[in-house]
Amino acid sequence: MASVPDQNQPTKKPTLANNHGEEEEDFISCLPDTILHMILSKLEMRDAAVTTAVSKRWAPVFTTLPSLKINTDSFNPRVPTDPERWEPHVEDADEWIDALCSVLDSRITPVEKFEIDVGILELYNEYFYVLFRELCVAGVEELLITNSDIHDMYQIPSPVFSCNTIVNLELSFCHLVVPSKLTGLRSVKSLMLYCVTVADIDLRRMISRCKAMEKLVISDCHKVENIVIRGPSLLELEISSSRPFAISLKSVPRLAIVNVRFRYDYFLWRNAYASYEERMAFYEDGDEYFGPSDCEKSFEGTNEATKLMAFLNRIRGVKDLRLTFSNEYHMILSKEGIALPTRLSPKCYLVDLKKLQLSWPSNYHTFNSIISCLLNSSPHLMEIIICVDTSYDSRHRCFALELDFWDKQLPAESIKHHVTTATFYLQDYISESFFGFPKFLLLNARNLKNMNIFYTGKLKNKPETAEKIKQEVLAVQKASPDVEMTIKPIISRYMYN
């Protein structure tokens, strides 16, 4: 039986003629297909397609490209000379679709990863359905559907819900109506939903169907009020919302990483993520101003304290927990008048938690209570990260309590034996009371190896900042003689990483 030549290793080395008519070896063409695919993936679609005419060696490279990214520039004329005055649009929709059809018809192998911006032209026709049906039947593994026209949402084509080859599915700015009888999505390991309009029951049905799912991201989804998650294979969960919601974890035995952002932001929700009807209702009175009372009225009756505790009581096996709170979230929580417990129920202790990160714009007593509850309920915690941005509200500059508060709230045993690293990120303002918690850790954490205090914003431009921090923390008698202190400014974009 004749052996099949390896496409990644051409049998004859290609050559090019130089200016003197002599042949020189074409080293780029000698590269394996996997490397050439990486090169073509960096080009615009029309430029990558031209390479098929270079030589017999290059002809099949584009037609076997595993990843296709389709956007306005893919088949449009070149960008005008003044890009600042140019808006993405399709010059001729029929020609654009014909070009896309030509690319797909020329395929030698199925598309493994397909990314398309459906906001670039009106694809809400029969071709839109046929396109995704052909992709799904051919066996697409990664499907990313974006939408540059965020005010004109599309509905996910039904072939997507019957596809069992999709491993990574990412949807944004769309309507998600899930069929009552799902036949696909069995292979989905990563599901990411950004600004998707979906009812609770549809979201629940879709999540439950993706039994192989290991990563779930839900960010600012409209209409969602109660996120119910059943995920026997789920390892990583990321949820973010600018409006109140509840998380119900029913069956997540393998869940290890949780990142929840309670980014309750009345302005963000009202002006960016609300539906067209909601935005119009907001502006009927012609008054664009809103204040704290507007925020409280919009989010009243949400029972945030109860929902928060119910969520914490269901993440016993989590190893890495990250929670972000907004100023509006504090306003809601403080109005409810419900005292947070100093610890969870013993049967709900976070016994596997090793890393805890907490972030908020300006600290209040409520958030210090959350710290106390989590630390008292995490017997094996090793790393603590606290991020504070006081630039959000200059009226509340006391972003930690004094040492005696922590002495009363946190028994030394809760952090004495396991905490090895503590990191604090500060921005714009530093008060004397901030040092209460770092001092408490230095006095009680016997295995503490590293304490990092990073500062940015206005603090970065004050030479006395580092000296002030050193005077406060270095004078403390340390429970761990081996602890190393790092105090330095950083660039803002490196915060929270």
Order of alpha helices (4+ residues) and beta strands (2+ residues): beta-beta-alpha-alpha-alpha-beta-alpha-beta-alpha-beta-beta-beta-beta-beta-alpha-beta-beta-beta-beta-beta-alpha-alpha-alpha-beta-alpha-beta-alpha-beta-alpha-alpha-beta-alpha-beta-alpha-beta
